[in-house]
Amino acid sequence: MTLSAEAVPAALGWRDRAASFALPAASLTFAVLVLVAWQYLPPALGVPKYIIPRLSDLVSEMVRMWKTESLLTHFISTATLSVIGFVLGSLFGAICGYALGLSPLWEKVLSPYILALQIAPKVAFAPLFIMWFGYNAWPKLIVTVLVVFFPILVNVLQSMRTVDRDLVNLARAYSMGRARIFWKIFFPASMPNLMAGLRIGATLAVIGITVGELVGGETGLGYLITFGEGQANTAMVFDAIALLTLIGIAMYWAVAAIEKRVLHYVPRVVH
């Protein structure tokens, strides 16, 4: 049996729609299986609650934290500082990346120090910042800025190195100034790398703020993790980790949505 010319596009369209629904359905099914296993498998294997709490225990603890532990305040504190640290770190990283990319001499002079700071574990600076600034928001914010700063800097600097020099020379032949060359050639060419760095930075920002809250602080989800550890409250620790993951996913999706609008002209590979 052969399909008519009119039926072929309809059949292909139905197959594409079925494929588009199959992937989310498979992901949802897998998530449901994991949650069901989380609820019933630990008790069946004799695992105590203080090791792996059941899913219902996590829900109960989340409700208790909302009522008695000011969970909303801790969540807002972590989310706000994560966003602020991400924005500041991204801004400073992009500015430094563009500045060094436009000045090869300064890039060669500062590259050893940039490499040393990039290799150094930024989270290890948290205790030092606490000694300098005290137990407030500044140490957490500075650690987050540092963690976000370097991926943005490296990605932007790499994009500036790979710009088509023939295109730059052509622009100079037409008497274009440095500022115009930057905005017409360098900046657009750097956008894919910049957006890739922003996606990385969005996830690292949550790590940076969490480390700051773990080391020192009285607010935030990282503080709740430390508090839950001290109380041997595994459910509280799991809940705080889940909320941190939620913040990171939301920030990543926000950057991905912006990237999709900004880089709408870049062709995408469809698998």
JOCOR-V884287 format. One record per pair of residues at least 24 apart in sequence whose ideal C-beta (glycine too) atoms are under 7 Angstrom apart, sorted by sequence separation. I is the first residue (numbers start at 1). J is the second residue. If there is no record, write none. Layout:
i:j
I:J
I:J
This chain:
i:j
122:146
122:147
160:186
163:189
159:189
160:190
159:190
118:150
156:190
159:193
210:244
158:193
159:194
156:193
155:193
156:194
206:244
155:194
155:196
156:197
206:247
155:197
206:248
152:197
203:248
151:197
152:198
205:251
151:200
152:201
202:251
203:252
151:201
202:252
92:145
148:201
151:204
199:252
202:255
89:144
93:148
97:152
101:156
81:137
85:141
89:145
93:149
97:153
101:157
148:204
199:255
84:141
88:145
92:149
93:150
96:153
100:157
147:204
148:205
198:255
199:256
89:147
90:148
94:152
98:156
147:205
81:140
85:144
89:148
93:152
97:156
101:160
81:141
85:145
89:149
93:153
97:157
101:161
147:207
148:208
144:205
147:208
82:144
86:148
90:152
94:156
98:160
81:144
85:148
89:152
93:156
97:160
144:208
195:259
143:208
144:209
195:262
143:211
144:212
195:263
140:209
143:212
191:262
192:263
140:212
191:263
139:212
140:213
192:266
139:216
140:217
102:182
135:216
135:217
135:218
126:211
130:215
126:212
130:216
123:211
127:215
126:215
94:194
90:198
90:201
89:201
86:201
86:202
86:205
85:205
82:205
85:208
82:206
85:209
82:209
81:209
78:209
78:213
77:219
78:220
77:220
78:221
78:222
74:219
73:219
74:220
75:221
74:221
74:223
74:224
82:247
86:251
78:244
75:243
79:247
78:247
82:251
65:236
61:235
65:239
61:236
58:235
62:239
57:235
61:239
58:238
53:234
58:239
50:232
53:235
51:234
50:234
53:238
